[in-house]
């Protein structure tokens, strides 16, 4: 009942705002991993499960044709994959030293 009483454009703005905040909250972690050259504190299990969940939200966004859900989850997925790639790369370099 509540969803039908909210203007669709207002719901889109709220969804976009919420998605942007949750997506951008991941950015400091990306910067930290890059600066420290380490993601030792983040497990591959966490990153894999999180990426899978975000990918599922992305697909859900495609299915319901929700631009805020699609864009925010796509960007979040890119950030999670970047962290996983840096973790793999930095751990590989550390082993070679």
N, C-alpha and C positions, 0 to 999 in steps of 0.2 A: 504494500500500500504506500509506503513512504517513497519508493522509487518512482511511482507514477505521479506524485505530487511535486517532484522537483523538475524544473525546466531542464530539458536535455542539454542545453548549452552550459548551464551551471554545473551539471554533473560532469561534463567533459572538462571544464576548467578545474574542478576539484580533483578529478582523476589525474589530470595532467600535472597539477601542482604536487599531489602526493607522489606520483610516479617519479617526477623530477627529483624530489627530495630524497626518496629512497635510492634512486639510481646514483645521484651525485654523492650520497653518503659513502659509496664504495670507492670514489675517486681518491680520497686521502690514503686508503690502503694501497692502491696502485702506486701512488707516488712514494709511499714509505718503502714498499718492496723494491722499487727501482733505486731509491737512494741508498738503502742499506745493502742492496744486492743480495737479499735473502728473504725467503718466505718460509723459513724453517718452522715458524709458529703455526702455519696453516697446513693442514693435512690434505693429501690428495683426495681422501675420502670426503672431507668437507667440501672441497672445491668441486669434485665430481657430482656430489649430491645437489649442491647449490646450483651448479650449471644445469643439471638435468631439470630441476624444478623451474628455473628461469626459462629454459627452453620450452617446457610444458606451458608456462604462462604465455609465452610468445605465440605458440600454436593456438592456444585458447583465444588470444587476441585476434589472430587471423580468422578463426572460426566465427567469432562474434563481430568481426569488423570494427574493432575498437582501436582507433589510432593511439590513444594514450597507453593502452596495454601493450600494443605492438611495439611502439617506439621505445618506451622505457625498458621493456624487457629485452629488446634487441641490444640496446646500449649496455645494459647490465651484463648481458651474456658476453659481449665483447670485452668488458672490463674483467670479468671472471676468467675468461680464456687468456687474457693478457697476463693476469697474475699466475695462472697455472703454467703458462709458457715461460715466464720469468723464473718461476720456482724450478722448473725442469732445467732451464739453461744455467742458472746460477749454481744449482746443486751439481750439475755435470762439470762445471768449471772448477768447483771446489774439490771435486774428486781427482781432477787432473793436476792439482798443485802438489 
